[in-house]
C-alpha cells in the first residue's frame, strides 16, 4: 500500500537537498530557491510538473514502477534510497543485479559535468542509458530504442543506419567484436539471460552473425581509437576512454580528439553549431 505522506515528505526532502549543479543544471543569477524547483525535477524525471507536484501534495494515482524508477534516477538516488522510494509507493524494489539500469549518483555526476564532450553511459549489452548533449549531436539519440534494438550489438547486425555511423573499413572488425562480446556475456550470465535471448534472436535473423558466432571467437576487445562518420562533419577519428562501474556493469564512454587535429576542430564546430540529433 502506498504511503502518500511518507512519499511526499521524502520527495520534498530530496528535491530541497539537491542543487542545480548536482544534477547538471545551470544555476541562474536570480535564483532564490534553496534546492531544485519542481519543474526542474519533473524535467529530470521525464514527467509533467503537475504530475510531480501532485505526488508532493499527497494527491493523484499511485505512480507505476516505471515512474518510480524514473524519479529515482532523476533525483540521483542511491540504491538504498531507490529501494526506499519503491516501498513508499507500495511497490517491491527492483532486484539488485548487474542487469539493473539504475545509474549510481556518482557516475551520473561525472556525466553531468561532460556537457561539452561526447559521453554516454551504457549497460553491458550496449544499451544507452544516458547521453551528454554532445553525444546526441555526434551519434543521435540512442536512448529512444525499445526491445532488442536497445542493444548496439543487436542493431549492428540488423540496422543499416547503425553501420553508417562507422567507417566502412572497420565493419569487419566491429562484427567480430560485437559477436565476441555477446558470446562472453552468454557464458557469463547463463542460458536464461537477456544476453542469451539476444544471441538467439540474432542467430535466427542475421546470416553474418551466424557465421561469426560459429567461429567461437573470444577476446576481441574495443580499440581505443574509433572512426565515426557524421553526416555533416564527415569522418572523425576519436579516442574512446571507458570507465567501468563493476557493481552495475555500466560503462561510461567518453570520446575525445587529439588537440589541434582535424577531428578536434570538427568536434568544436559541432559543439558551436549545436547540431540537432540524427534521425
Secondary structure, DSSP 8 states (H G I E B T S, - for coil): ---HHHHHHHHHHHHHH--GGGGT----TT---SS--HHHHHHHTTS-HHHHHHHHTT-SS---HHHHHHHHHHTT--HHHHHHHHHHTT------STT-----HHHHHHHHT-TTSEEEEE-TT-BEEEE-HHHHHHH---SS--GGGGBHHHHHHH-HHHHTTB-GGGHHHHHHHHHHHHHHHHHHH-TTSHHHHHHHHHHHH-HHHHHHHTTT-------SEEEEEETTTEEEEEEEEEEEETTTTEEEEEEE--TTSHHHHHHHHHHHHT-----
